[in-house]
């Protein structure tokens, strides 16, 4: 049984490893030196699942970044050097991110204080009072997480949806001062703010050259939209790979 | 109480032209100080352009063309010495109807009259050269000497070389007074109380050229911002495009272009809108849509390529599109401005300013021991083999910006080299981190932390852009 490589040691990647380890050796690669991804390395479920996978023989290559996929070789690098890992297919569980300003159709200036949700979330863990009246743009997993984090931090916020009916425009030269919403009819309302947090939707992260497009050769993308529950996210990753295994059983339906 | 100092030359403005002048003068015995209103170099037109190092821009016989001609053959040498990404990939100017095709004949003749290579092609040959060119191309000009360059890294490199050779830089200082003293020197004061005296002043202030000239009692120079909006396409599309694609130059406009960048992305644009607010760098949906529509006329495949960013920058437009001369009223004031080709003519413009200053009485000579090269900062993304880089410095194995494959070693260099980044955006300008498709979603937290460490700030007051912090407290 040949080794299979999973990129991503977050919940989805851990789920991949759970599904694959019963069928042969598994290597999990992640550029972050700990498991857990956006769920956090110290989440009890993450720690338990990681421990269990280690016991079952998963090889961890953490602090190692997947750079290029040229089937069946994955080129990775880390502080110790570089390596080519053979796998077929590659299981890419690189996680998701919120949409960028351009993806949301947001226009205007680019002053200080317009920040991706993932970044805002990290900054809020410092427990500093960073903003007085941020606007959370969008809905979805990151919007929910940000609202939670801001509430925990005692920071009042407003939330604005991204909708085709409203053009969002950022105003402010040195730092953001307001977010304007202009309806198709032309009426405009303006929300004063000191930060705009881009938190809409969930877009799969794709950064390994050769494994960018959905149509990339011999890659199984395991990037379900993250739910709020870590167990669900691990299960979602496991389910995708289990289904793939079933469809690609030797002598099976594929 | 601000700083004081006596200099031979004060350069106002640290855009590509001001920094090129500073670099050139740093190889002489002149004592030079650069004053810049923003907190970093390349904060205006010099960071917001298409990154083309042209071989041709306008008709023969004008100074702008002479300076472009004196610059374009030397880019490989200069960028090699300064460690600036540059590729002479060539351009194709495309005509999609007979009116444009006839116009191309004139353009081709003009390019030849400038002494630059250009060859007429039919549509089929154009598409052999660049397969993504529209099937509606009826004629084209091949311009093999056009190249693409990283204008931000070029400006930083000029500044670094200047600083290495002893040029002083003052950032975040706006010139508020210029007085001519009885001893022939000129006093320059800034808004934080700095008072410098210089024998000569070089006005490289871009859109603020008119303001500086007025403060100095020089000519009334009409200058205004000309906004250009741009759209950046993902590098997955950039891999497929090998040539710069120009639209036919028409009498009133140079049109909108499709430009592979040294990052691997593709730039669409620019537009050109004269207005009156130099701080207005807003993008709008209607213009972005139009940019994409025009681009698709040249390269249809751009229509399906994902955009990762849109931005705008103001070019220094004025009653003169190009100005490099001694002021006619104030004999120790030299103006250097170019509306569109600043990057392209920066090497020769710097040389010309040095000549003008000497002609005006600057008592300085060449300094043979000046450095002419910068130390190499290797890029992980373009390294043929990363192993020796990582063996020499393990931080090359720590990929911080995964979209653009920028390592911790390069980010640290951006924060600790001379003319260091002082903001998160400054890191982006120097090493390309956060430039890619996730626009910092994965790496900006780590980079803001590294920036805070280097600048002695915290999560709240670390500078996000050169003008504002991440937190709103400052």
Interface residues (C-beta under 8 A of the other chain):
Chain A: X31 X63 X65 X67 X77 X78 X79 X80 X81 X82 X97 X98 X100 X101 X102 X105 X107 X108 X109 X110 X111 X112 X113 X115 X116 X117 X118 X119 X122 X123 X126 X128 X129 X130 X131 X132 X167 X169 X173 X174 X175 X194 X195 X205 X206 X207 X212 X213
Chain B: X236 X279 X280 X281 X282 X283 X284 X285 X288 X307 X308 X309 X310 X311 X380 X385 X386 X387 X390 X391 X394 X395 X396 X397 X398 X399 X402 X403 X405 X436 X437 X438 X439 X440 X441 X442 X444 X445 X448 X458 X459 X460 X463 X464 X465 X467 X468 X469 X470 X471 X472 X473
